[in-house]
Amino acid sequence: MGKLFAIGEVLIDFIPMQKGTALKNVRSFERAPGGAPANVAAAVSKYGQKSSMISKLGKDAFGDFLVETLMEAGVETDKLFRTDEANTALAFVSLKENGERDFSFYRNPSADLLLNEEEIDPSWFEEDDFLHFCSVDLVESPMKQAHKKTIKAVTEAGGLVSFDPNVRLPLWKSKEDCRKAILEFLPLADVVKVSDEELEFITGIRNQEKALQSLFVGKVKAVVFTKGAHGAELILRSEIYKSNGYSVEVKDTTGAGDAFIGGFLYKVMELNTSSSNLESTLHLHHKEILSFANASGALTTTGFGAISALPSKEQIESLLKG
């Protein structure tokens, strides 16, 4: 059985105790561990597969908290480096009445952006491993180069690469810088997950069907198109599989997309998927993979935060049974 490696940001989300309040008016926040790649690693581990986080944290209390949190979630933390050159990243979140979010980030730079390519050892990766990454840490930094080396190493080892752009425009100097970085890394992935809110921005194409097909560049074999409460689509080069979402009482959508792709990758790993059988596995098992992923994402919105709101595998299976 392989292992999922996730590379990128690990941070603290400060979640407001009040909904429907502008960030400047929020009086109190609750600390929640987060960072999209870390959320995915935690989901995969919580559901029963091995995962490991590659990043860098500050030598501070927030860094200590995040290491402990990931360890409790079953994520391997031996590739979480520490530095006193920068602090652990923080994100303050304001919640609208429907649970949607606005972000304000504190990282200029944060410790994660200081992970450098010399700290990445290609011998970590084997043929049946997976790598998951997002776009937040693809800003010009040592971490961007660490991503390139890691992706190359996993690919050369024969592993599978998953990319969720997870657009966060406030972290970029310009929208075009963000889009350019996403398009640079897109061809390096086997699986690409994109949301309905991001598709037109990333592709520059208004027509949804044409936009989705335009994502099949380079190595891309599968596109996972998420539509929030309306479910998701799995698009292969010659087939499209649609799935419905689940109706739940939403408290906070933070980490829902990460829980979805974490559930998706968990099921793909459980089915002993490799680069050689990825498309056939998705074709044969699309229904169970998408159902599990949708349930994982939906149930995460019923709690606050990301890692702290992840459901158990048993809760997911209970929802699937109806």
N, C-alpha and C positions, 0 to 999 in steps of 0.2 A: 504494500500500500504506500502511495506517495504522500507527500506533505505539501501543504499550501504555505508558500512564503508570501507575505505582504510587505511592500516597501512604501514608505511615505510618512505622513504626519501622524503623530500620536499627541493628542492635546487634551486640554480641559475645556469642556463646554460649560458655560455658566448659563443655566436655564432659568428664565424669570418665573417667579411664583405667581405672577398675574398674566392672564391672556389679554389680548386686545389693547395692549399698552405700548406706546412708542418706547424704544430703547432708552431714550433720555429720561423717561418718566418712571422706569421700573425701579422699585424701591429695594427689592430683595431677589437674590438669585440662589439656586441650588447647584452645587458642583456636580458635574457628571463627566466621567471619562469618555473620550471620543477620538475623532480622527477617522476618516472614512476607511483607510486600509486596515487600521486597528479594529474597527467595528467588524469588518469582514472576517479577519483572522479569528476574532472572538466567536463569531457565529459558527464558523466552520468547526472550531474546537468544541464549542458547546454541544453541537449536534453529533459529534463523535469521530471526526477526522483530525489528524495532526496538523497543527499550524505553527508558524514561527513569524515573529515580527522583526523587520529590519528597519532601524531608525536610529535617531540620536535624541537624547533628552538632556535637559539641564541638570546640573548637580544641585537640585533644589527639592523642596517638599512636594511640589506638583509632580516632578519626575519620579520621586519615590512612590507616590500614590499610583501613578500610571503603571509602573512596573508591577506593583503588588496586585493591581486590578487585573492586568493581563495574565499574571501567574494564576490568580484565582479562577480565571476563565479557561485555564488550561493551555494558554498560548505560551510557546517557548520564548524566553526573553534573553537568551544568551547573545543575541545579535542586536540588542538595544544598547548602544554605546552612550556614554555620559560625557558631558563637557561643562567646563566653567566659563566658556567663552560667550555663552548666550543662555537665556532662560527657556524653560519649557513653554511651548506655544499655548496661548489662551484664546478662546472665542466666546464672546458674549452674544447671546441669542435673545431676540424678542419674538414672542409668539402672537400671531393673529388669532382671532376667535375660532377659526377653523383648524388651528394647529400648525398652519404654515409659518415659515420662519424668515427673519432677517438676521444677518450676521454682522458683527464687528470684531475684527481679528487684531490681536496684539502679537506681532512677530516681525521684527525689523532689524536683524533677522531673528528667528527663533532657532532653538538648538537643532531641530530636525533638518534645517536647511544647510547645516554644517557637516552632515555626513558626507564623506568624500569617497571617491572611487577606490582609493588605496585600501580602504577598510572593507571592501567587498572581496570575498574569496570565492572564485569560481568552483572550487572543490566542494562547496556546500551543497551543490545542486546535483540531482540525479534524474534519470530518464523519466521516471513516473511522477515527478514533482510538478506543482503548479506555481505560477507567480501571478499575483494580483497587484495592480497599481492604479492610481488616479492622477488627476492633473494638478492638484493643489501644490505639490512639491516639484512641479516642472518649471517653475520660474528660474531665471538665470541664477545658478547657485552651484556649489559643490554637489548638492543632492541631485540635481538634474543629471550630472555626469555619473553619479552613483547608480541612478536608474538605468542609464544606457548600458553600463557595464553589467548590471544584474540581468537585464533583459537579454543581452547577448549571451551571457553565461548559461542562463536557463534554456534558451533556444538551442544553443550548441550541445547542451546535455540531452536534448530531446524532450524537454518539458513543454508544458502548455502555458501560454501567457494570456491573462485576462486584463482588460482595460475598461475602467469606468471613468469617463472624463470628469463627472461630478463637478460641474462648472461652479466656481466661486469667484465672480468677477471683482469683488472688492480687494482681492489679493493681488491683482494684476495692475500694471501701469496703464494698460489700455485693453479694451475688448479684443483688439486685433492681436496683441501679444498672446493672449489666452488662446484664441482660436488657432493661431499659428503653431503654438506648442502642441495642442491636441492633434492637429493634422500631421505634425512631424512624427508623433509617436503612434498614431492610429495604425499604420501599416505593419507595426511590429507585433501586434496582438493577434491571437487566434480567435478570441471571443471579445466582442465589444458590447458593453451595456450602455444604452443611452436612454434618457427620459424624454417624454413628449415635450417638456419645457426647454430642452437643450437642442433638439434635433435641428431646427432651422438655423439656430445660431452657429452650430458647428459646421453644418454643410453649406449654408448660404442658399439653400433650396427650399422654396415654400411648399411645393408638392410633396406630401408625406411619403408616398411610395417611391418617388424618384430620389428623395433625400436618403431614405433607408438603403436603397440599392447602391447609392454613391459611397456608402461606408465600406463596401467590399473592395478594399484596396490592399495591396501587399499580401500579408499572411492571413487576413481576416477570413474565417470560415463560417462564423455565426455571429449574428447581431441579436441582442436581447433588447427589445423596445418596451420600456415600462410606461404605464399610463395611470399610475397612482391607484385610486380605488377601482378603476376600470380594468384592472388586470394587466396583462403583458402579452407581447408577441415574440415568438422565436422565429427568426428569419434565417434560413439557409439560402444558398445561392439559387436553389430551384424549388424551395418549399417555404410556406409560411404557416406557422401553427399559432393559433390564438387561444387565450385562456382568460377566464373571468377572475375578478378580484373577490375579496370577502368583505362583507359589511360588518364593521366593528365601530365601537365608540372611540373616536379619535381624541387623544389628549395632546399628543406631540408627534409631529412627523419626523423629528430629528432621527437620522439613522435608519429610516424605513427602507430607502433604496439600498443601503449597505446590507441590511438584514435580508433583503430580497436576493441580492447577488451572492451573499454568503450562503443562503439556503440553496441557491442554484448550483454553486460550485461544490457544496457539500454533496448534493445528490450526484453530480457528475463524477466526483471522486469515488463515491460509494459504488458506482457502476464500473469501476476500474477503467476509466476512460484514459486514452493516450492520444498523442497527436495523430496517430495512424487511424484510430477508430472514432474520433470526435464526432464527425458528421453522422456516421451510422448510429452511434449511441444516442445522439440527440433526436434523430429520426425515429428510432424505436421506442424511446422512453420520454418523449417530449411532454406527454400529459402528466406523468408523475413528477417530473422535474419542475415544471412550471407550477403545478398545484402546490408543491412543497414550498417553493420560493415565494409564491403569492401569500401563502399562509404565514410564512416567516415575516415578511414585510408588514402585513396587516396587523399581526399581533403585537409587533414592536411599537406601533402607534398608540397602543392602549396604555402605555406607560410613559414615563418621562426620561429623556436622555436616549442614549444609543445602546452602549454595552449593557448598561444597567436595566434596560427595558427588553432585552432579548428574551424571547420565550424559550421554554424548554422544548426538547424534541417531542416529549409527551403531549405538551399543549398543542403543538402543531398537528400531531397525528389525531388528536381529539377533534380539532377543528375540521380536519380533512374528512373524518368519519361523519361529520354533521351532527 
